[in-house]
Amino acid sequence: MQTLIRKPMANPRILQYPELIVEDLRQLPSLQAAVLQISEVYDFNSHPYILWMKDPLTDRDSFRRSQLPFRFAVEAFSQPLAAVLARTAPLEARLPLLANITEEHGHGDRWRSHKYTFQQYLHALGATELELESPCTVPVLAFNQSILSYCLMQSGESGAAMLGMIEHLYVSISAAIARTINQRGWTKKGSQSHYAVHEKLDTEHARDLLLLAEASWMNPHSRSQVLRGLALGAHYFWSLYRDL
């Protein structure tokens, strides 16, 4: 008998899609204040996917199947990073981005790249080779194309704001997933470290990207565009997890 992935039932207390008025954030004193405000609105502790993951009735196999498509988002994330790099003029501003992109690619060693550390994590969860050959799903493809297109078309600062918001949100998501995996004993100790590492690593990545967006925040004429980048990053990431 086929095992179905149990998803949360409709519940008015569960936030399906947050409501955010971007222009209300213009008067905040800093970019960091805007990031924190958006993080409160897009509170992933209340996200349906995270609530489903924490549900005692959710088993390892169901959780693993829900994580399989995310490997394509992990592999593709360095492409919008490269787009921001290409649209950033000062060399000094590009250096942290270059370090980020290099780290995404395992510093030239593909087995240390994020693609393969995530694949190792899936193996630790019990993924089969057949499962790892499954194609990219439409929701993940939509997420990848949305953030790549934005970063290619908008300024480097706006693209950095979007990706910085995603990295910032991923810190708490990684912490929640790492904690759940550990508490449930879903992987053997030492068999993977992807989410535990990203809980710390993405704090640095978010800081570097948001620092690049800071100059445009300080300019009243470009602040709205930076805010839209932050808001879209949160919305796209929320939607991605909503569709997993």
C-alpha positions, 0 to 999 in steps of 0.5 A: 500500500502506498504511504501518503505524505500527511499534510496539515489540515486547514486551520485558521490558526495556521498562517497560509500566506502572510500579509505585508505592506512594503511601503509601511517599512520605509520609515524604519530606522535601518535595513536591519530593522526592516529585515527583522520586521519582515521576519516577524511577519513571515514567521517560519515557526508558524509555517505549515511545513514546519508545523507538519514536520514537528507533528508527532505523526509525521514519519521519516519517510514522509519527511524525506520525500518532502525534502527531495525536491529541495535539492534542486533549490540548493544546487541552483542558489549559486546562480542568482548569487553569481547574477548579483556578483555580475551586477555589482560594480565595486571590486570590494563589494564583490569579494564577499559574494565571491567567497560565498559562491566559492563556498557554495561550490565546495572551493572547487571540490564538488564533494564539498559543494552544497549540492553534495552535502545535501545529497549526503543528508538525503542518503542519511535520511534513507534516500534511494538512488531511484529517489535521487533521480526524480526530476525537479518539481514545478514549485522548486523550478518556479522558485529558482526561476523567480529569484534568478530572473529578479537578480538578473534584471534588478540592481545588485543591491536589490538582488542582494537584499532578496538573497540576504532575506532568504539566507536570513530566514534559512538560519531558523529553518535550518535550526528547526530541521536540525533539531527535529532530525536529532530529536527524532533520531532520523539520521545516524550520528555523524552521517550528515551535517548539512543543516547544522552547518547552515544554521551557522554559515548562513548567518554570515552569508546573510550579513554579507548580502545585506551589507551590500544592500545597505547603501541603497537603503540609505538612499531614499530614491532606491529604498523602495526597490530594496524593500521589494527585494526583501519582501519578495525574497520572504514571499518566494521562500515561504511559497516554496516551503508551502508547496513542498 
